[in-house]
Amino acid sequence: MKKLFVSVGLLLAGASAWAQDVPGLLPVEQAFIVEAHAIDRSTVKFDFKVAKDYYLYRKQIKTKAVTPNLTLNALDLPAGEQKHDEFLGDVEVYHHGFTATQHLSAPDDLTQIAIELRYQGCHQVDPKICFPPQKVTQMLTLPAARAAPSEPTAPAALTNAMPEPASSLLGGDQPLPAEQAFVYEAIATSPNEVLVRFTMPKGYYLYRDKTSFNSADKSVTLAAPKWPAGKQHTDENFGTTTVYFDQVEIPLPFTRTNAGAQTLALTADFQGCKEGSVCYPMMERTLNVALPAGGANTPVASASTAAPASAPASSDSQLQKALSGSLWLVFGVFFLAGLGLAFTPCVFPMIPILSGIIAGAGENLSTRRAIVLSIVYILANAVIFTIAGVIAGLAGKNLQAAFQTPWVLWSFAGLFVLLALSMFGFYELQLPSSWQSKIANVSNKQSGGSLVGVAVMGALSALIVGPCVTPPLAVAVLYIAEKHDAVLGGFALFALALGMGAPLVVFGASAGKLLPRAGAWMDAVKAVFGVTFLALAIWMLSRVLDTAWIMLLSGLLAIASAVYLGALERVPEGASGWRTLWKALGVALLIGGAAELIGAAAGSADLLQPLRGVGAAGATAALEKSQALPFRKIKSVADVERELAAAKAAGKPAMLDFYADWCVSCKEMEMYTFTKPEVQRALADFVLLQADVTANDDTDQALMKNFHIVGPPDTLFYAADGSAKPTLQLAGFEDADKFLARVDAARK
């Protein structure tokens, strides 16, 4: 049974060619013969011939339209024989021969069609193996259409248009091929919405923040996907992320300029993992989705009005309900943030200038008129920020995905550091003087007392304060992109702009009499913003740097803040209570920062419990971590062949390990298995090779394809004579004890 388990896993991982060489086993195309022919323009027959001692799974027989504008309806299959499968339980299977009937709808001008047929079967006597799921494209010629055009047919139901995922027949730790682990399907539910479905077998999950959709069709503009609530998945290397198990359906609205029926090529970029095992590289798949006529230049349809009863309810109503209690909280948070930004060094000096311009309408300007002009100024300024918020909300997943790339994260972190340095007085960050002069000239030409003139100045001031508020604005945009809602985006940045402009109402109404004077309090405000910018830079880098570096940077920032608050200074006699409070806060930050530095040095990987790795056990773990396996880095198939040939010539066994930075189980193997002294002693006489496939470029993909690897971690073993040990192949994480037994078997 163990041999059967391993054989099934190897076959479904992609080694179908091996199966064809096994004595007594027919090639898959001879074991299952399919002939297709069109009966009429709405019916196609598939005649299956199953060889003796073979059978097909009824549930795995599916069809898919390859030809654009071809709609496949029901696939009629005869009843099968009941069989108890060791892996799948009670199933229906076919022996010998049978006929399946495919019903379809095709435009009158369509005569040549292509249908993809999917099926899977097994050999029921020794050697008992199951073939990988098969995909065969059948080319058919339809009879000429009748003179009278047929009635248009409605789009197929989702349950008919989407084949069920191939069942997992794998044994052991072998992962499924990517096509079976993540089944990507889509169907139009209205002229302005597509319902996307991802289906994963048990134990596999999909990352939400690694999934995005796009289309090269210029006539279609995709909106933000309406993600349902997912599960929070936490690991010590990548933190907490939102993932989906089993199946997820995502309504994807869009606008279009073409009102006629058309085919949309919808591309999905996504990434997922097998729980406790491999993480797949980024995947890209494209489906052709038949869109019905209508919907041109119309608002994006919601799922509640467009989707059929079988589709999930629209998230629009749910979003409005969920935000009914928190929308004002969002408003309050962004308003307060804007109010704080109004007193930053590069915005504050504008307040007396602009309030003076508003009040300059004349000596007899009434308080009411001054308030009106100030409000107009604020609203005009807010319009610019609102537009930015709406754009961020519409960009949604594209903007969020862009912010996940390392170079963008490093760039923004650098920008935050530069802004922090400006807060600490190293230099002044503002628009070039020539730009400021041009904007000021335009502003000066406006009539100070007119509503139009004040509105123009309000819009122009958004350009002046732009460089100062770029970092907090970037954080706000990230939040909006995460929420995937244009209304929320516009509302949030509108609140931010109102907060920034609120002081102008007071200053404008008082004609500058209530203007606070610069002093030590402004230096404190600058310091708070400087520390905040540095903290945001560390938060950005936490997505690309190891936890130890984040702990180190956080500790240094906490200690620097503690010194600024006077943690190392003596409180003078008669000091105010505020002075004592700040010193107490500084001492707390000093202790916390020191704990982060000690924890990082001790090998801890927990930012919230940095001292958990301190002590005898922590010292041992740090020592083991410092003694990493001496892997030889390889990149291509040629590199592997060269190194394996050298190992064979030296009479040494070899181990080839596949690794990636985005692979959770890879980190676990390095931390908990490869660092163990007993494992390192067992591998002392091995040639150790490691392929880092983090980039997932063409060379990496060719290397993984050559060894039938779906994703890291995956470990291959070779005997001293150069022969491969396929039964010892490891996919995913394995603890040290089990891994030692695997190494011993490889040596023998």
Sequence and secondary structure as in RCSB ss.txt:
>XXXX:A:sequence
MKKLFVSVGLLLAGASAWAQDVPGLLPVEQAFIVEAHAIDRSTVKFDFKVAKDYYLYRKQIKTKAVTPNLTLNAL
DLPAGEQKHDEFLGDVEVYHHGFTATQHLSAPDDLTQIAIELRYQGCHQVDPKICFPPQKVTQMLTLPAARAAPS
EPTAPAALTNAMPEPASSLLGGDQPLPAEQAFVYEAIATSPNEVLVRFTMPKGYYLYRDKTSFNSADKSVTLAAP
KWPAGKQHTDENFGTTTVYFDQVEIPLPFTRTNAGAQTLALTADFQGCKEGSVCYPMMERTLNVALPAGGANTPV
ASASTAAPASAPASSDSQLQKALSGSLWLVFGVFFLAGLGLAFTPCVFPMIPILSGIIAGAGENLSTRRAIVLSI
VYILANAVIFTIAGVIAGLAGKNLQAAFQTPWVLWSFAGLFVLLALSMFGFYELQLPSSWQSKIANVSNKQSGGS
LVGVAVMGALSALIVGPCVTPPLAVAVLYIAEKHDAVLGGFALFALALGMGAPLVVFGASAGKLLPRAGAWMDAV
KAVFGVTFLALAIWMLSRVLDTAWIMLLSGLLAIASAVYLGALERVPEGASGWRTLWKALGVALLIGGAAELIGA
AAGSADLLQPLRGVGAAGATAALEKSQALPFRKIKSVADVERELAAAKAAGKPAMLDFYADWCVSCKEMEMYTFT
KPEVQRALADFVLLQADVTANDDTDQALMKNFHIVGPPDTLFYAADGSAKPTLQLAGFEDADKFLARVDAARK
>XXXX:A:secstr
 HHHHHHHHHHHTT HHHHHTSTT   HHHHEEEEEEEEETTEEEEEEEE TTEEEESTT EEEE STT EEEEE
E    EEEEETTTEEEEEE SEEEEEEEEE  TT  EEEEEEEE EEE SSS  B   EEEEEEEE     SS  
       HHHHS         TT    HHHHSEEEEEEEETTEEEEEEE  TTEEEESTT EEE   TTEEE   
     EEEEETTTEEEEEEESEEEEEEEEEES  S EEEEEEEEE EEETTS B   EEEEEEEEE S  BT   
  HHHHS TTS   HHHHHHHHHTTTHHHHHHHHHHHHHHHTTSTTTTTHHHHHHHHHHTT TT  HHHHHHHHH
HHHHHHHHHHHHHHHHHHHHTHHHHHHTTSHHHHHHHHHHHHHHHHHHTTS      HHHHHHHHHHHHTS TTS
HHHHHHHHHHHHHHHTTTTHHHHHHHHHHHHHHT HHHHHHHHHHHHHHHHHHHHHHHHTTTTT    SHHHHHH
HHHHHHHHHHHHHHHHTTTS HHHHHHHHHHHHHHHHHHTTTTS   TT  HHHHHHHHHHHHHHHHHHHHHHHH
HHT   SSSGGGG SHHHHHHHHHHHS    EEE SHHHHHHHHHHHHHHT  EEEEEE TT HHHHHIIIIITT
 HHHHHHTTTSEEEEEE SS  HHHHHHHHHTT  SSSEEEEE TTS B GGG EES   HHHHHHHHHHHH 
